[in-house]
Amino acid sequence: MHLSIIKILQKITSKKTAFIKTGIFSAIAACWGVILVGTFITFK
């Protein structure tokens, strides 16, 4: 039973880190998208 709890906790932490990485990547992509769109609008 103790091993199953450890496995469940490891799955939760791995999913949490994947979610955090996806969130950080999305935030960076959104920032660069705003920067690029603003630059293209400015130069028109």
Backbone as CSV, one residue per row, in Angstrom:
resi,resn,N_x,N_y,N_z,CA_x,CA_y,CA_z,C_x,C_y,C_z
1,MET,0.827,-1.198,0.000,0.000,0.000,0.000,0.867,1.256,0.000
2,HIS,1.963,1.208,0.724,2.857,2.372,0.795,3.459,2.673,-0.573
3,LEU,3.783,1.638,-1.338,4.353,1.857,-2.662,3.339,2.477,-3.616
4,SER,2.073,2.088,-3.491,1.059,2.666,-4.369,0.866,4.152,-4.085
5,ILE,0.963,4.559,-2.835,0.855,5.980,-2.485,2.030,6.752,-3.073
6,ILE,3.209,6.186,-3.019,4.390,6.841,-3.590,4.235,6.989,-5.098
7,LYS,3.727,5.955,-5.765,3.518,6.025,-7.213,2.487,7.095,-7.574
8,ILE,1.425,7.185,-6.797,0.393,8.194,-7.053,0.986,9.593,-6.878
9,LEU,1.774,9.791,-5.825,2.389,11.100,-5.606,3.359,11.453,-6.730
10,GLN,4.095,10.472,-7.237,5.017,10.736,-8.337,4.258,11.120,-9.604
11,LYS,3.135,10.467,-9.857,2.326,10.817,-11.031,1.782,12.237,-10.910
12,ILE,1.333,12.596,-9.705,0.793,13.938,-9.495,1.881,14.991,-9.709
13,THR,3.065,14.754,-9.165,4.135,15.744,-9.318,4.602,15.830,-10.763
14,SER,4.623,14.723,-11.491,5.038,14.783,-12.889,4.016,15.544,-13.723
15,LYS,2.723,15.340,-13.436,1.693,16.090,-14.165,1.727,17.567,-13.797
16,LYS,2.035,17.859,-12.535,2.109,19.246,-12.100,3.265,19.960,-12.801
17,THR,4.426,19.320,-12.903,5.553,19.957,-13.578,5.279,20.126,-15.059
18,ALA,4.599,19.179,-15.677,4.243,19.317,-17.091,3.278,20.481,-17.275
19,PHE,2.326,20.637,-16.371,1.372,21.738,-16.442,2.075,23.082,-16.261
20,ILE,3.028,23.140,-15.337,3.772,24.379,-15.096,4.613,24.732,-16.318
21,LYS,5.279,23.740,-16.903,6.086,23.996,-18.097,5.221,24.478,-19.251
22,THR,4.047,23.873,-19.421,3.138,24.295,-20.484,2.658,25.726,-20.242
23,GLY,2.377,26.058,-19.000,1.934,27.406,-18.667,3.000,28.446,-18.938
24,ILE,4.241,28.133,-18.564,5.344,29.067,-18.800,5.563,29.253,-20.292
25,PHE,5.544,28.162,-21.047,5.730,28.258,-22.498,4.616,29.073,-23.142
26,SER,3.383,28.870,-22.690,2.252,29.626,-23.238,2.382,31.113,-22.923
27,ALA,2.825,31.434,-21.718,2.981,32.836,-21.335,4.061,33.508,-22.174
28,ILE,5.180,32.818,-22.386,6.258,33.385,-23.194,5.808,33.560,-24.637
29,ALA,5.097,32.570,-25.166,4.600,32.667,-26.545,3.601,33.816,-26.680
30,ALA,2.752,34.019,-25.689,1.787,35.121,-25.741,2.500,36.465,-25.699
31,CYS,3.510,36.582,-24.858,4.267,37.842,-24.781,4.940,38.142,-26.112
32,TRP,5.593,37.158,-26.700,6.257,37.388,-27.987,5.246,37.678,-29.085
33,GLY,4.075,37.055,-29.017,3.032,37.343,-29.997,2.579,38.790,-29.911
34,VAL,2.398,39.286,-28.691,1.998,40.685,-28.511,3.095,41.615,-29.013
35,ILE,4.338,41.295,-28.727,5.454,42.124,-29.179,5.515,42.159,-30.704
36,LEU,5.396,40.998,-31.345,5.482,40.951,-32.806,4.303,41.651,-33.471
37,VAL,3.098,41.438,-32.957,1.924,42.093,-33.529,2.029,43.609,-33.362
38,GLY,2.460,44.051,-32.199,2.635,45.486,-31.979,3.674,46.082,-32.903
39,THR,4.747,45.343,-33.145,5.789,45.830,-34.045,5.261,45.946,-35.463
40,PHE,4.525,44.934,-35.942,4.011,44.986,-37.298,2.970,46.078,-37.473
41,ILE,2.152,46.315,-36.452,1.148,47.383,-36.531,1.835,48.748,-36.555
42,THR,2.915,48.887,-35.798,3.626,50.160,-35.733,4.265,50.510,-37.061
43,PHE,4.818,49.520,-37.752,5.538,49.790,-38.990,4.625,49.949,-40.199
44,LYS,3.321,49.694,-40.057,2.419,49.838,-41.206,2.076,51.267,-41.482
